[in-house]
Amino acid sequence: LEFRRVLFRSGPLTWLDWNGSGSSLRPFIARLTALRAHYQALRRTRWFDGNLTATGERDVTWLACDGNPLSGSRWDEPALRCFGMQLGRETATEPGLLILINGGESDCDFVLPRAPSGEWRLQLDTAAPDTAVGMPCHGPIRMPAHALLVLDSTAASA
């Protein structure tokens, strides 16, 4: 109920000054909107449930920072603050998508799973929003504290 009260109240806690000078929020939101428009996996209309897609990949695979799938008891680990989700492709031409989240107080290393096609490339880093899009990512990567990274993989053109 408290959450609903905040949602429908106009005031300094709930109002964003979108025209504020020097704000980097507007271009960042535009970038998020463009990501959602570009990736079919971010626009699916059904819940991810771990079932196989038409390509034989799981529609979602939750990953620990060691690169292995998260399962049952690992979700209950109190120290779990860094994890990822790999979204399966519906078609072979769709880019692979990997979202890494570090909600912890310190940086952590994340072992990348094998890319479904091509190599992983950085598309968004919330800790460094101005980082160049398309930068290749190999091996374990350093995940900044309190950050979210979006990586994609697309087969190289012949």
C-alpha positions in Angstrom: 0.0 0.0 0.0 2.8 2.4 0.8 4.4 1.8 -2.6 1.1 2.7 -4.3 0.9 5.9 -2.3 4.3 7.0 -3.5 3.5 6.1 -7.1 0.5 8.3 -7.3 1.9 11.3 -5.4 3.5 14.2 -7.1 6.3 15.7 -5.0 10.1 16.0 -4.6 10.5 12.3 -3.9 8.6 11.1 -6.9 9.1 13.7 -9.5 12.1 13.7 -11.9 13.2 16.9 -13.5 13.7 15.5 -17.0 14.8 18.9 -18.3 17.4 19.5 -15.5 20.6 20.9 -16.8 23.6 18.6 -17.0 21.5 15.5 -16.3 22.8 12.3 -17.8 19.6 10.5 -16.9 17.7 11.3 -20.2 20.4 9.9 -22.6 20.8 6.8 -20.3 17.0 6.1 -20.4 17.0 6.6 -24.1 19.8 4.0 -24.4 17.8 1.6 -22.2 14.8 2.1 -24.4 16.9 1.5 -27.6 18.3 -1.7 -26.1 14.8 -3.0 -25.3 13.6 -2.1 -28.9 16.7 -3.9 -30.4 16.6 -7.2 -28.5 13.6 -9.5 -29.1 14.5 -11.3 -25.8 13.7 -8.1 -23.8 10.3 -7.8 -25.4 9.0 -11.4 -24.9 5.4 -11.5 -23.8 5.6 -14.7 -21.7 7.4 -15.5 -18.5 10.9 -17.0 -18.7 10.6 -20.5 -17.2 13.8 -22.3 -18.2 12.1 -24.4 -20.9 13.8 -24.9 -24.3 13.4 -22.5 -27.1 13.2 -23.4 -30.8 17.0 -23.3 -31.0 17.3 -25.8 -28.2 18.6 -23.2 -25.7 16.9 -22.6 -22.3 14.9 -19.4 -22.5 16.7 -18.3 -19.3 19.7 -19.7 -17.5 20.7 -18.1 -14.2 24.4 -18.1 -13.6 26.7 -17.7 -10.6 29.8 -15.6 -11.0 31.8 -18.8 -11.5 29.9 -19.3 -14.8 28.0 -22.3 -13.6 24.2 -22.4 -13.5 22.5 -21.4 -10.2 20.3 -24.0 -8.8 18.2 -24.6 -5.6 20.5 -24.2 -2.6 22.9 -21.7 -4.3 20.1 -19.1 -4.4 20.0 -19.3 -0.6 23.7 -18.3 -0.1 23.7 -15.1 1.9 26.8 -13.9 0.1 25.2 -14.2 -3.3 25.4 -10.7 -4.7 26.8 -11.2 -8.2 24.9 -13.3 -10.7 23.8 -13.3 -14.3 21.0 -14.4 -16.6 21.6 -15.7 -20.1 18.6 -15.4 -22.3 18.1 -18.1 -24.9 17.5 -17.3 -28.6 14.2 -18.1 -30.4 16.0 -18.2 -33.8 19.6 -18.8 -34.8 19.9 -15.2 -36.2 18.8 -13.6 -32.9 21.7 -12.3 -30.9 22.6 -14.0 -27.6 22.0 -11.9 -24.6 23.7 -12.0 -21.2 22.8 -9.7 -18.3 25.2 -9.6 -15.3 24.3 -8.0 -12.0 26.5 -7.1 -9.1 24.5 -5.9 -6.1 27.5 -6.3 -3.8 29.6 -3.7 -2.1 32.8 -4.7 -3.9 33.8 -5.7 -7.5 33.8 -9.3 -8.4 35.1 -11.5 -11.3 32.5 -13.1 -13.5 33.4 -16.1 -15.7 31.6 -15.7 -18.9 29.7 -18.7 -20.4 30.4 -19.6 -24.0 28.7 -17.3 -26.4 26.0 -19.0 -28.5 27.5 -17.3 -31.6 30.5 -15.1 -32.2 31.9 -13.5 -29.0 30.4 -11.5 -26.2 30.4 -7.7 -26.7 29.5 -5.1 -24.2 26.3 -3.1 -24.9 25.7 -1.4 -21.5 27.7 -0.8 -18.3 25.8 1.1 -15.6 29.0 1.8 -13.8 30.5 3.5 -16.9 27.6 4.5 -19.1 29.9 6.2 -21.6 31.9 3.0 -22.3 32.1 2.2 -26.0 29.4 -0.1 -27.2 30.6 -3.3 -28.9 33.8 -3.7 -26.9 34.7 -7.5 -27.0 34.6 -9.3 -23.6 36.7 -12.4 -23.0 37.4 -14.7 -20.1 36.5 -13.6 -16.6 35.5 -10.0 -16.5 35.6 -7.6 -13.6 32.1 -6.6 -12.5 32.0 -3.3 -10.7 30.1 -3.0 -7.4 26.4 -2.0 -7.8 26.5 -2.4 -11.5 24.6 -4.1 -14.3 26.2 -5.1 -17.6 24.5 -6.2 -20.8 26.4 -8.2 -23.3 25.4 -9.7 -26.7 26.8 -12.1 -29.1 26.2 -12.1 -32.8 27.8 -14.4 -35.4 30.4 -12.7 -37.5 29.3 -12.0 -41.0 31.0 -14.2 -43.7 
